[in-house]
Amino acid sequence: MPWIETRPGLPYFVTSEGKAWTPIGQNDAIDWPELAGLYRRRDVPGIRRHLQSLKDHGVTCLRLMLEYAQGRHRYLEQPAGKFVPNVVQWWDDMFALCEEIGLYILLTPFDTFFAWRQWQHHPYNLANGGPCADRRRWMLCDDTRLAIKRRLEFATRRWGASPALFAWDLWNEIHPAHGEDEPDACAPFITDLSQFLRALELELHGRAHPQTTSIFGPQLLEAPQLCEPIFRHRSLTFATTHLYEFGTIDDPKDTVAPALAVGRLMRAAILETDDFRPVFDSEHGPIHSFIDRHETLPEAFDDEYFRHMQWAHLASGGAGGGMRWPNRHPHMLTPGMREAQRTMAPFLPAIDWTSFRRRNLNEEAQVSKGFAACACGDEHQALAWLLRTDSIGADGRLRADALPARAELALPGLAPGHYRVQLFDTRSGRFLETQTQVHEGGNFKLRCDAVTDVAIAVRRLAAP
């Protein structure tokens, strides 16, 4: 099982063998329904079957936190500095199973969301014998910094040699509130943790895993100075954001507006980077509907909402389809969402990700009225996803009984030459048509019919 790497100037991931690797997956947790049976080894065979099912559905990666702090029984340390044997065993088994099956883990050391909300119970609270007197000083307290580093050291000594560890999300949803509301506290905090962990991994393992730091997307509007440490920090190797736009993604009324929001937000994120590092969303979902209004979206609606968002993410230049936070009762992805993950996988070989130096073309692409386009491309390849905007039904979904509509698409930037054009049905996971087209310069133009949506891969062929 090869390690996952980033390469300078390449906005996608590769294996240590030089092959393309794409993160397809979602968030999960120690005590959520599908993984809970691994705790105290209550149902290891059942977890093995579940992970194999994920693999069979095209999933390559899970985002997991070392502890889940919503309750009081899945802390990694209790008290601070003493690692809980049952939780450590859970992770030993999880890494072993992922290596066996071939799944990767995007690992974040702290559940900062619930650690903040349940601070009165957290082992790092000074009142509970921990190092920190105030949650607003997580990034500033020297004793807390040492405790964080001890956790990172424990984790990489125990699991860092595993190739199943894809990457570190060093700090979940970093926020100025963690440093007494001072945005400038974030960058030095990231630098210190990043450099400490990388040096330790190089010493222990001879190489270091990729690193990122995630952020709650709307926070970038409130503190735009956080764009620098999130998207351009020189110690980090890729960028992640959490796509929770107010009113569209977090509380969807139809399945089109959230996809358009993903396209807009991913374009903004990609434009914030300056070195072609990979960018992707590592959390999204209907958080306002679920948490604040206590509503679970209708399953058919949520499936389409999920599928539309993942294709908008990929076609806008993101690595993979983004990683859903379930926000459902029960707290897991639906069979339809798993099917949507499965149907993305066969499309991926249509693009050579190991050479694709994409730029976002969402605004530059020209598309017929009644459609929206998310697209990215370079001189030799392009990727587009066309979505109908003129056939939204009363239930907020696109009408599957609508008559097909003709779309004309024009993409800039492709060099003259012979190209293979592949049209892909995102619902069935099948290529609809493959054609060869000669491009003589200017905008690359093509036509296709679509009932709801269609994905398009354009790839330059060797000269005949």
PyMOL commands that set and color helices and strands:
alter all, ss='L'
color gray80, all
select helices_A, chain A and resi 36-41+44-56+85-101+112-117+119-121+126-128+135-137+142-159+176-179+183-205+219-222+224-231+257-272+287-292+299-315+335-350
alter helices_A, ss='H'
color red, helices_A
select strands_A, chain A and resi 4-5+13-15+20-21+25-27+61-65+104-108+165-169+211-212+239-243+279-284+323-324+359-360+366-367+371-377+381-388+405-411+417-425+430-439+444-450+453-460
alter strands_A, ss='S'
color yellow, strands_A
deselect
rebuild
show_as cartoon
